[in-house]
Amino acid sequence: MALHADLHRHLGGAVVPRILWRYCQRHDTHLAARFPHYPEFEEFYTRSRNTLDEYLELHTLVESVQTAETLPYFIYRLIRGAYIFENLAYLELRYTPYLRTDEALSQTERIEQMAKIVEIVGQASRVKEYPIVTSQILCMHSRLPYEVNKAIVELAANSKEYVCAVDLAGGDAHYQKRLDEFVSLYKYALALGLKTTGHVYETTDGCYPELLPYLMRIGHGIQIPLHYPELLPEVAQRKQCLEVCPTTYLKTGTLENLSELKVVFERCFAAGVDISICTDNAGLHNVRLPFEYENLLTQDVIDFRQLQACQESSFRHAFAWQYDRPPASLLTEYMQETGNR
């Protein structure tokens, strides 16, 4: 039996539609009244959107029901499905902990509550009957204030039992005005010994070479081989792995056909750049990881040799199994640059 590793899966998009629909029906949420019958909900939940921003609105829908009280319910079913139906041996779940806190609280109180959320997710992910190795990636968010994002980085550094890295999410087109701020936060994360990834080069509006030096893996990154192949030698030199999530690009309108990814794989393999094939939002897409591989193979985007190479890359670049730490001087450098703010 082949075993898989998924390095890019969002907690908000990992809930399969039937699980979410049943929860809404049992708890009489607003979605229960809007979608009394499952087929209509599945069509709404899994259909393609016109833009990435429109697509990301679905995360808001799921985040509203993923609270401290309900997270164990959703995570248990997520882990069960990943083990039984996907043969996952390793899974990194990413999410923004602040968006799972109580909205009725003040910002300071919500920041304090984030640690509880991380512990809940960590404990709920450890399911004895479904022994998947799991870890969390905490996402900074393009629409959250600096203070919250900095607190997320610090929480990740203080939660090494559960957390393996930090990310930047929220739609890569929204980073531009705060680019210096995000560079600073990534420097801080590296100085604290954290692994880093980030949603960049997913869309043509989200291409920021300024962020690349601070990333150990690149969330999506498909626009590099598609439109900026001159960057591939630098990506290879840094040993950065692209987290490619095929179905996402069809659901967000980024690509029209999976065949457009063929050049991504060809150019990356030619340049010595590793690719990890991921689901991103397996529940939202109703497409599990083995089918991501199968779809690429049957549509002649990759061959069996490339498929195996991508499987191996996923395990090789798994953050929870990498223990090297940056030199302590990085923290001093960060503090000097920011004035210890």
C-alpha atoms as a printed R data frame, in Angstrom:
    type eleno elety resid chain resno       x      y       z
1   ATOM     1    CA   MET     A     1   0.000  0.000   0.000
2   ATOM     2    CA   ALA     A     2   1.448  3.365  -1.045
3   ATOM     3    CA   LEU     A     3   1.737  5.915   1.728
4   ATOM     4    CA   HIS     A     4   1.337  9.634   1.136
5   ATOM     5    CA   ALA     A     5   2.311 12.915   2.793
6   ATOM     6    CA   ASP     A     6   0.256 16.085   2.365
7   ATOM     7    CA   LEU     A     7   2.209 19.254   3.131
8   ATOM     8    CA   HIS     A     8  -0.457 21.809   2.199
9   ATOM     9    CA   ARG     A     9  -3.936 21.277   3.586
10  ATOM    10    CA   HIS     A    10  -6.060 23.981   5.194
11  ATOM    11    CA   LEU     A    11  -8.089 23.086   8.249
12  ATOM    12    CA   GLY     A    12 -10.974 25.174   6.934
13  ATOM    13    CA   GLY     A    13 -11.014 23.433   3.563
14  ATOM    14    CA   ALA     A    14 -10.324 19.923   4.844
15  ATOM    15    CA   VAL     A    15 -13.890 19.204   5.985
16  ATOM    16    CA   VAL     A    16 -15.673 17.105   3.364
17  ATOM    17    CA   PRO     A    17 -19.043 18.549   2.320
18  ATOM    18    CA   ARG     A    18 -21.231 15.805   3.765
19  ATOM    19    CA   ILE     A    19 -19.620 16.087   7.211
20  ATOM    20    CA   LEU     A    20 -20.129 19.858   7.208
21  ATOM    21    CA   TRP     A    21 -23.716 19.582   5.948
22  ATOM    22    CA   ARG     A    22 -24.634 16.999   8.597
23  ATOM    23    CA   TYR     A    23 -23.151 19.169  11.327
24  ATOM    24    CA   CYS     A    24 -25.136 22.174  10.119
25  ATOM    25    CA   GLN     A    25 -28.349 20.152  10.025
26  ATOM    26    CA   ARG     A    26 -27.865 18.758  13.529
27  ATOM    27    CA   HIS     A    27 -27.063 22.144  15.008
28  ATOM    28    CA   ASP     A    28 -29.640 24.148  13.084
29  ATOM    29    CA   THR     A    29 -27.182 26.657  11.638
30  ATOM    30    CA   HIS     A    30 -28.114 29.249   9.010
31  ATOM    31    CA   LEU     A    31 -26.768 26.878   6.359
32  ATOM    32    CA   ALA     A    32 -29.274 24.226   7.400
33  ATOM    33    CA   ALA     A    33 -32.151 26.487   6.424
34  ATOM    34    CA   ARG     A    34 -30.424 27.596   3.223
35  ATOM    35    CA   PHE     A    35 -29.577 24.054   2.119
36  ATOM    36    CA   PRO     A    36 -32.122 21.586   3.535
37  ATOM    37    CA   HIS     A    37 -31.033 18.923   1.020
38  ATOM    38    CA   TYR     A    38 -27.475 17.679   0.595
39  ATOM    39    CA   PRO     A    39 -27.105 17.724  -3.243
40  ATOM    40    CA   GLU     A    40 -27.743 21.472  -3.367
41  ATOM    41    CA   PHE     A    41 -25.188 22.075  -0.616
42  ATOM    42    CA   GLU     A    42 -22.530 19.918  -2.298
43  ATOM    43    CA   GLU     A    43 -22.999 21.763  -5.591
44  ATOM    44    CA   PHE     A    44 -22.636 25.134  -3.841
45  ATOM    45    CA   TYR     A    45 -19.697 24.055  -1.702
46  ATOM    46    CA   THR     A    46 -17.570 22.365  -4.364
47  ATOM    47    CA   ARG     A    47 -18.297 24.352  -7.531
48  ATOM    48    CA   SER     A    48 -15.598 26.445  -9.176
49  ATOM    49    CA   ARG     A    49 -15.290 30.157  -8.434
50  ATOM    50    CA   ASN     A    50 -14.237 32.994 -10.720
51  ATOM    51    CA   THR     A    51 -11.383 34.331  -8.602
52  ATOM    52    CA   LEU     A    52  -9.189 33.345  -5.666
53  ATOM    53    CA   ASP     A    53 -10.830 35.980  -3.443
54  ATOM    54    CA   GLU     A    54 -14.295 34.588  -4.192
55  ATOM    55    CA   TYR     A    55 -13.008 31.096  -3.468
56  ATOM    56    CA   LEU     A    56 -11.498 32.149  -0.130
57  ATOM    57    CA   GLU     A    57 -14.889 33.341   1.090
58  ATOM    58    CA   LEU     A    58 -15.748 29.666   1.605
59  ATOM    59    CA   HIS     A    59 -13.081 29.482   4.296
60  ATOM    60    CA   THR     A    60 -14.985 32.166   6.197
61  ATOM    61    CA   LEU     A    61 -18.067 29.962   6.066
62  ATOM    62    CA   VAL     A    62 -16.237 27.011   7.643
63  ATOM    63    CA   GLU     A    63 -14.288 29.120  10.142
64  ATOM    64    CA   SER     A    64 -17.582 30.326  11.587
65  ATOM    65    CA   VAL     A    65 -18.395 26.795  12.796
66  ATOM    66    CA   GLN     A    66 -14.848 25.707  13.732
67  ATOM    67    CA   THR     A    67 -14.748 26.889  17.324
68  ATOM    68    CA   ALA     A    68 -12.888 25.656  20.393
69  ATOM    69    CA   GLU     A    69 -15.882 23.451  21.173
70  ATOM    70    CA   THR     A    70 -16.386 21.962  17.708
71  ATOM    71    CA   LEU     A    71 -12.825 21.544  16.438
72  ATOM    72    CA   PRO     A    72 -12.380 18.027  17.931
73  ATOM    73    CA   TYR     A    73 -15.536 16.892  16.093
74  ATOM    74    CA   PHE     A    74 -14.251 18.063  12.722
75  ATOM    75    CA   ILE     A    75 -10.630 17.022  13.208
76  ATOM    76    CA   TYR     A    76 -11.471 13.462  14.257
77  ATOM    77    CA   ARG     A    77 -13.422 12.965  11.037
78  ATOM    78    CA   LEU     A    78 -10.705 14.645   9.018
79  ATOM    79    CA   ILE     A    79  -8.002 12.307  10.404
80  ATOM    80    CA   ARG     A    80 -10.227  9.242  10.011
81  ATOM    81    CA   GLY     A    81 -10.887 10.015   6.354
82  ATOM    82    CA   ALA     A    82  -7.249 10.856   5.617
83  ATOM    83    CA   TYR     A    83  -6.087  7.538   7.069
84  ATOM    84    CA   ILE     A    84  -8.757  5.250   5.616
85  ATOM    85    CA   PHE     A    85  -9.352  6.810   2.198
86  ATOM    86    CA   GLU     A    86  -6.027  8.506   1.422
87  ATOM    87    CA   ASN     A    87  -3.392  6.280   3.062
88  ATOM    88    CA   LEU     A    88  -1.796  9.357   4.598
89  ATOM    89    CA   ALA     A    89   1.236  8.728   6.782
90  ATOM    90    CA   TYR     A    90   2.015 12.420   7.341
91  ATOM    91    CA   LEU     A    91  -0.164 15.531   7.359
92  ATOM    92    CA   GLU     A    92   0.524 19.199   7.995
93  ATOM    93    CA   LEU     A    93  -2.647 21.125   8.820
94  ATOM    94    CA   ARG     A    94  -2.501 24.881   8.366
95  ATOM    95    CA   TYR     A    95  -4.897 27.528   9.636
96  ATOM    96    CA   THR     A    96  -5.083 30.942  11.287
97  ATOM    97    CA   PRO     A    97  -5.718 30.333  15.015
98  ATOM    98    CA   TYR     A    98  -7.030 33.866  15.585
99  ATOM    99    CA   LEU     A    99  -9.973 33.127  13.266
100 ATOM   100    CA   ARG     A   100 -11.055 30.240  15.521
101 ATOM   101    CA   THR     A   101 -11.238 32.386  18.652
102 ATOM   102    CA   ASP     A   102 -14.340 33.968  20.151
103 ATOM   103    CA   GLU     A   103 -15.332 37.054  18.144
104 ATOM   104    CA   ALA     A   104 -17.032 38.534  21.204
105 ATOM   105    CA   LEU     A   105 -13.659 38.966  22.923
106 ATOM   106    CA   SER     A   106 -11.253 41.876  22.582
107 ATOM   107    CA   GLN     A   107  -8.227 41.557  20.314
108 ATOM   108    CA   THR     A   108  -5.957 41.018  23.315
109 ATOM   109    CA   GLU     A   109  -8.239 38.315  24.704
110 ATOM   110    CA   ARG     A   110  -8.456 36.611  21.319
111 ATOM   111    CA   ILE     A   111  -4.667 36.590  21.038
112 ATOM   112    CA   GLU     A   112  -4.504 34.939  24.461
113 ATOM   113    CA   GLN     A   113  -7.092 32.348  23.400
114 ATOM   114    CA   MET     A   114  -5.027 31.277  20.366
115 ATOM   115    CA   ALA     A   115  -2.803 29.033  22.509
116 ATOM   116    CA   LYS     A   116  -5.866 27.071  23.602
117 ATOM   117    CA   ILE     A   117  -6.892 26.612  19.954
118 ATOM   118    CA   VAL     A   118  -3.438 25.258  19.032
119 ATOM   119    CA   GLU     A   119  -3.560 22.781  21.917
120 ATOM   120    CA   ILE     A   120  -7.079 21.646  20.988
121 ATOM   121    CA   VAL     A   121  -6.067 21.047  17.372
122 ATOM   122    CA   GLY     A   122  -2.888 19.275  18.474
123 ATOM   123    CA   GLN     A   123  -4.635 16.938  20.888
124 ATOM   124    CA   ALA     A   124  -7.552 16.233  18.562
125 ATOM   125    CA   SER     A   125  -5.137 15.274  15.754
126 ATOM   126    CA   ARG     A   126  -3.680 12.448  17.830
127 ATOM   127    CA   VAL     A   127  -6.121  9.651  17.131
128 ATOM   128    CA   LYS     A   128  -4.787  6.266  18.273
129 ATOM   129    CA   GLU     A   129  -6.814  4.177  15.845
130 ATOM   130    CA   TYR     A   130  -5.661  6.334  12.898
131 ATOM   131    CA   PRO     A   131  -1.916  6.823  13.506
132 ATOM   132    CA   ILE     A   132  -1.000  9.642  11.129
133 ATOM   133    CA   VAL     A   133   1.970 11.836  12.019
134 ATOM   134    CA   THR     A   134   0.514 15.349  12.143
135 ATOM   135    CA   SER     A   135   1.769 18.847  12.758
136 ATOM   136    CA   GLN     A   136   0.394 22.355  12.454
137 ATOM   137    CA   ILE     A   137   1.393 25.331  10.335
138 ATOM   138    CA   LEU     A   138   0.085 28.602  11.776
139 ATOM   139    CA   CYS     A   139  -0.945 31.128   9.150
140 ATOM   140    CA   MET     A   140  -0.399 34.823   9.422
141 ATOM   141    CA   HIS     A   141  -3.129 36.560   7.439
142 ATOM   142    CA   SER     A   142  -2.997 39.433   4.968
143 ATOM   143    CA   ARG     A   143  -6.084 41.038   6.534
144 ATOM   144    CA   LEU     A   144  -5.036 40.795  10.169
145 ATOM   145    CA   PRO     A   145  -3.122 43.612  11.931
146 ATOM   146    CA   TYR     A   146   0.608 43.410  12.572
147 ATOM   147    CA   GLU     A   147   0.126 42.790  16.299
148 ATOM   148    CA   VAL     A   148  -1.960 39.685  15.662
149 ATOM   149    CA   ASN     A   149   0.398 38.296  13.030
150 ATOM   150    CA   LYS     A   150   3.405 38.856  15.299
151 ATOM   151    CA   ALA     A   151   1.566 37.052  18.090
152 ATOM   152    CA   ILE     A   152   0.928 34.132  15.712
153 ATOM   153    CA   VAL     A   153   4.669 33.869  14.987
154 ATOM   154    CA   GLU     A   154   5.483 33.957  18.709
155 ATOM   155    CA   LEU     A   155   2.815 31.364  19.466
156 ATOM   156    CA   ALA     A   156   4.280 29.060  16.824
157 ATOM   157    CA   ALA     A   157   7.742 29.434  18.371
158 ATOM   158    CA   ASN     A   158   6.347 28.596  21.813
159 ATOM   159    CA   SER     A   159   4.301 25.612  20.626
160 ATOM   160    CA   LYS     A   160   6.946 23.332  19.090
161 ATOM   161    CA   GLU     A   161   5.120 20.265  20.441
162 ATOM   162    CA   TYR     A   162   2.302 20.949  17.982
163 ATOM   163    CA   VAL     A   163   3.589 23.480  15.422
164 ATOM   164    CA   CYS     A   164   6.252 22.981  12.759
165 ATOM   165    CA   ALA     A   165   6.110 26.236  10.733
166 ATOM   166    CA   VAL     A   166   4.438 29.536   9.895
167 ATOM   167    CA   ASP     A   167   2.717 30.589   6.686
168 ATOM   168    CA   LEU     A   168   1.198 33.714   5.154
169 ATOM   169    CA   ALA     A   169  -2.308 33.375   3.722
170 ATOM   170    CA   GLY     A   170  -5.340 35.466   2.857
171 ATOM   171    CA   GLY     A   171  -4.917 35.896  -0.892
172 ATOM   172    CA   ASP     A   172  -1.502 36.734  -2.339
173 ATOM   173    CA   ALA     A   173  -2.804 39.764  -4.245
174 ATOM   174    CA   HIS     A   174  -3.248 41.588  -0.899
175 ATOM   175    CA   TYR     A   175   0.378 41.575   0.292
176 ATOM   176    CA   GLN     A   176   1.766 44.489  -1.715
177 ATOM   177    CA   LYS     A   177   1.014 47.413   0.612
178 ATOM   178    CA   ARG     A   178   2.414 45.547   3.638
179 ATOM   179    CA   LEU     A   179   5.314 43.746   2.008
180 ATOM   180    CA   ASP     A   180   7.996 45.229   4.291
181 ATOM   181    CA   GLU     A   181   5.931 44.204   7.292
182 ATOM   182    CA   PHE     A   182   5.652 40.602   6.103
183 ATOM   183    CA   VAL     A   183   9.367 40.419   5.294
184 ATOM   184    CA   SER     A   184  10.050 41.594   8.839
185 ATOM   185    CA   LEU     A   185   7.729 38.949  10.294
186 ATOM   186    CA   TYR     A   186   9.397 36.207   8.287
187 ATOM   187    CA   LYS     A   187  12.805 37.359   9.500
188 ATOM   188    CA   TYR     A   188  11.454 37.215  13.038
189 ATOM   189    CA   ALA     A   189  10.107 33.701  12.471
190 ATOM   190    CA   LEU     A   190  13.453 32.480  11.153
191 ATOM   191    CA   ALA     A   191  15.241 34.144  14.044
192 ATOM   192    CA   LEU     A   192  13.024 32.192  16.451
193 ATOM   193    CA   GLY     A   193  13.981 28.929  14.753
194 ATOM   194    CA   LEU     A   194  10.737 28.406  12.839
195 ATOM   195    CA   LYS     A   195  10.278 26.756   9.463
196 ATOM   196    CA   THR     A   196   8.593 28.959   6.866
197 ATOM   197    CA   THR     A   197   6.317 28.678   3.880
198 ATOM   198    CA   GLY     A   198   4.041 31.216   2.217
199 ATOM   199    CA   HIS     A   199   1.274 31.599  -0.326
200 ATOM   200    CA   VAL     A   200   3.099 33.356  -3.157
201 ATOM   201    CA   TYR     A   201   3.234 33.089  -6.944
202 ATOM   202    CA   GLU     A   202  -0.138 31.313  -6.877
203 ATOM   203    CA   THR     A   203  -1.745 33.965  -9.077
204 ATOM   204    CA   THR     A   204  -0.239 36.471 -11.494
205 ATOM   205    CA   ASP     A   205  -1.141 39.220  -8.981
206 ATOM   206    CA   GLY     A   206   0.775 37.594  -6.134
207 ATOM   207    CA   CYS     A   207   4.377 37.493  -7.338
208 ATOM   208    CA   TYR     A   208   6.775 38.929  -4.767
209 ATOM   209    CA   PRO     A   209  10.464 38.042  -5.200
210 ATOM   210    CA   GLU     A   210  11.147 40.016  -1.995
211 ATOM   211    CA   LEU     A   211   9.569 37.204   0.060
212 ATOM   212    CA   LEU     A   212  11.296 34.261  -1.590
213 ATOM   213    CA   PRO     A   213  14.610 34.412   0.350
214 ATOM   214    CA   TYR     A   214  12.719 33.892   3.620
215 ATOM   215    CA   LEU     A   215  10.732 30.815   2.590
216 ATOM   216    CA   MET     A   216  11.846 27.216   3.026
217 ATOM   217    CA   ARG     A   217   8.928 25.996   0.931
218 ATOM   218    CA   ILE     A   218   6.745 27.938  -1.494
219 ATOM   219    CA   GLY     A   219   2.981 27.639  -1.163
220 ATOM   220    CA   HIS     A   220   1.829 26.989  -4.747
221 ATOM   221    CA   GLY     A   221   4.502 28.967  -6.627
222 ATOM   222    CA   ILE     A   222   3.262 27.841 -10.049
223 ATOM   223    CA   GLN     A   223   3.708 31.283 -11.601
224 ATOM   224    CA   ILE     A   224   7.491 30.935 -11.175
225 ATOM   225    CA   PRO     A   225   7.926 28.190 -13.789
226 ATOM   226    CA   LEU     A   226   5.026 29.553 -15.861
227 ATOM   227    CA   HIS     A   227   6.061 33.217 -16.087
228 ATOM   228    CA   TYR     A   228   9.342 33.709 -14.188
229 ATOM   229    CA   PRO     A   229  11.465 30.653 -15.053
230 ATOM   230    CA   GLU     A   230  14.594 32.775 -14.620
231 ATOM   231    CA   LEU     A   231  13.984 32.443 -10.850
232 ATOM   232    CA   LEU     A   232  14.147 28.635 -10.884
233 ATOM   233    CA   PRO     A   233  17.962 28.388 -10.450
234 ATOM   234    CA   GLU     A   234  17.694 30.465  -7.242
235 ATOM   235    CA   VAL     A   235  14.788 28.331  -6.011
236 ATOM   236    CA   ALA     A   236  16.838 25.196  -6.683
237 ATOM   237    CA   GLN     A   237  19.883 26.648  -4.943
238 ATOM   238    CA   ARG     A   238  17.825 27.395  -1.820
239 ATOM   239    CA   LYS     A   239  16.372 23.853  -1.986
240 ATOM   240    CA   GLN     A   240  12.866 25.284  -1.871
241 ATOM   241    CA   CYS     A   241  10.011 22.934  -2.666
242 ATOM   242    CA   LEU     A   242   6.864 24.062  -4.489
243 ATOM   243    CA   GLU     A   243   3.617 22.981  -2.830
244 ATOM   244    CA   VAL     A   244   1.531 22.423  -5.963
245 ATOM   245    CA   CYS     A   245  -2.212 21.919  -5.416
246 ATOM   246    CA   PRO     A   246  -3.657 21.012  -8.845
247 ATOM   247    CA   THR     A   247  -7.424 21.100  -8.270
248 ATOM   248    CA   THR     A   248  -7.212 24.480  -6.540
249 ATOM   249    CA   TYR     A   249  -6.166 26.233  -9.743
250 ATOM   250    CA   LEU     A   250  -9.264 24.983 -11.535
251 ATOM   251    CA   LYS     A   251 -11.558 25.946  -8.639
252 ATOM   252    CA   THR     A   252 -10.134 29.490  -8.401
253 ATOM   253    CA   GLY     A   253 -10.042 30.231 -12.117
254 ATOM   254    CA   THR     A   254  -6.236 30.495 -12.024
255 ATOM   255    CA   LEU     A   255  -5.947 27.811 -14.719
256 ATOM   256    CA   GLU     A   256  -8.499 26.525 -17.216
257 ATOM   257    CA   ASN     A   257  -7.092 23.025 -17.566
258 ATOM   258    CA   LEU     A   258  -4.731 20.727 -15.668
259 ATOM   259    CA   SER     A   259  -2.673 20.352 -18.838
260 ATOM   260    CA   GLU     A   260  -1.323 23.864 -18.176
261 ATOM   261    CA   LEU     A   261   0.634 22.383 -15.254
262 ATOM   262    CA   LYS     A   262   2.704 20.187 -17.567
263 ATOM   263    CA   VAL     A   263   5.188 22.981 -18.192
264 ATOM   264    CA   VAL     A   264   5.379 23.592 -14.422
265 ATOM   265    CA   PHE     A   265   6.593 20.055 -13.807
266 ATOM   266    CA   GLU     A   266   8.856 19.983 -16.856
267 ATOM   267    CA   ARG     A   267  10.649 23.232 -16.009
268 ATOM   268    CA   CYS     A   268  10.958 22.439 -12.309
269 ATOM   269    CA   PHE     A   269  12.396 18.969 -12.923
270 ATOM   270    CA   ALA     A   270  14.797 20.375 -15.509
271 ATOM   271    CA   ALA     A   271  15.986 23.020 -13.016
272 ATOM   272    CA   GLY     A   272  16.254 20.611 -10.083
273 ATOM   273    CA   VAL     A   273  13.334 22.143  -8.163
274 ATOM   274    CA   ASP     A   274  11.335 19.739  -6.013
275 ATOM   275    CA   ILE     A   275   7.532 19.612  -6.175
276 ATOM   276    CA   SER     A   276   5.201 18.251  -3.515
277 ATOM   277    CA   ILE     A   277   1.693 17.490  -4.783
278 ATOM   278    CA   CYS     A   278  -0.889 18.582  -2.205
279 ATOM   279    CA   THR     A   279  -4.652 18.935  -1.783
280 ATOM   280    CA   ASP     A   280  -4.906 22.461  -0.316
281 ATOM   281    CA   ASN     A   281  -8.619 21.985   0.440
282 ATOM   282    CA   ALA     A   282  -9.447 18.311   0.011
283 ATOM   283    CA   GLY     A   283 -12.946 18.633   1.480
284 ATOM   284    CA   LEU     A   284 -13.831 21.792  -0.378
285 ATOM   285    CA   HIS     A   285 -12.798 20.143  -3.648
286 ATOM   286    CA   ASN     A   286 -14.103 16.669  -2.822
287 ATOM   287    CA   VAL     A   287 -10.786 15.439  -4.269
288 ATOM   288    CA   ARG     A   288  -8.450 13.453  -2.015
289 ATOM   289    CA   LEU     A   289  -4.680 13.262  -2.406
290 ATOM   290    CA   PRO     A   290  -4.414  9.931  -4.320
291 ATOM   291    CA   PHE     A   291  -6.770 11.356  -6.933
292 ATOM   292    CA   GLU     A   292  -4.653 14.485  -7.310
293 ATOM   293    CA   TYR     A   293  -1.827 12.162  -8.362
294 ATOM   294    CA   GLU     A   294  -4.105 10.041 -10.533
295 ATOM   295    CA   ASN     A   295  -5.612 13.035 -12.335
296 ATOM   296    CA   LEU     A   296  -2.162 14.384 -13.212
297 ATOM   297    CA   LEU     A   297  -1.038 10.970 -14.403
298 ATOM   298    CA   THR     A   298  -4.074 10.063 -16.497
299 ATOM   299    CA   GLN     A   299  -4.104 13.483 -18.149
300 ATOM   300    CA   ASP     A   300  -0.413 13.107 -19.091
301 ATOM   301    CA   VAL     A   301   0.709 16.048 -16.972
302 ATOM   302    CA   ILE     A   302   3.279 13.827 -15.236
303 ATOM   303    CA   ASP     A   303   4.630 10.325 -15.764
304 ATOM   304    CA   PHE     A   304   5.194  7.569 -13.205
305 ATOM   305    CA   ARG     A   305   8.806  8.597 -12.627
306 ATOM   306    CA   GLN     A   306   7.760 12.166 -11.840
307 ATOM   307    CA   LEU     A   307   4.898 10.913  -9.677
308 ATOM   308    CA   GLN     A   308   7.292  8.910  -7.535
309 ATOM   309    CA   ALA     A   309   9.718 11.838  -7.335
310 ATOM   310    CA   CYS     A   310   6.926 14.096  -6.049
311 ATOM   311    CA   GLN     A   311   5.906 11.511  -3.445
312 ATOM   312    CA   GLU     A   312   9.501 11.332  -2.234
313 ATOM   313    CA   SER     A   313   9.783 15.134  -2.170
314 ATOM   314    CA   SER     A   314   6.743 15.355   0.096
315 ATOM   315    CA   PHE     A   315   8.429 13.247   2.757
316 ATOM   316    CA   ARG     A   316  11.844 14.842   2.262
317 ATOM   317    CA   HIS     A   317  10.460 18.359   2.776
318 ATOM   318    CA   ALA     A   318   8.151 17.503   5.697
319 ATOM   319    CA   PHE     A   319   8.790 20.206   8.286
320 ATOM   320    CA   ALA     A   320   8.147 18.109  11.392
321 ATOM   321    CA   TRP     A   321  11.053 15.837  10.458
322 ATOM   322    CA   GLN     A   322  13.563 18.646   9.948
323 ATOM   323    CA   TYR     A   323  15.373 19.822  13.051
324 ATOM   324    CA   ASP     A   324  18.095 22.170  11.823
325 ATOM   325    CA   ARG     A   325  17.957 25.603  13.428
326 ATOM   326    CA   PRO     A   326  19.258 28.941  12.101
327 ATOM   327    CA   PRO     A   327  22.125 30.662  13.912
328 ATOM   328    CA   ALA     A   328  21.246 32.675  17.024
329 ATOM   329    CA   SER     A   329  22.646 35.781  15.351
330 ATOM   330    CA   LEU     A   330  19.472 35.972  13.240
331 ATOM   331    CA   LEU     A   331  17.435 37.003  16.274
332 ATOM   332    CA   THR     A   332  19.923 39.742  17.125
333 ATOM   333    CA   GLU     A   333  19.810 40.952  13.522
334 ATOM   334    CA   TYR     A   334  16.003 41.011  13.564
335 ATOM   335    CA   MET     A   335  15.874 42.958  16.829
336 ATOM   336    CA   GLN     A   336  18.326 45.536  15.499
337 ATOM   337    CA   GLU     A   337  16.361 46.007  12.276
338 ATOM   338    CA   THR     A   338  13.004 46.422  13.983
339 ATOM   339    CA   GLY     A   339  14.102 48.328  17.058
340 ATOM   340    CA   ASN     A   340  12.631 45.539  19.228
341 ATOM   341    CA   ARG     A   341   9.089 46.697  18.475
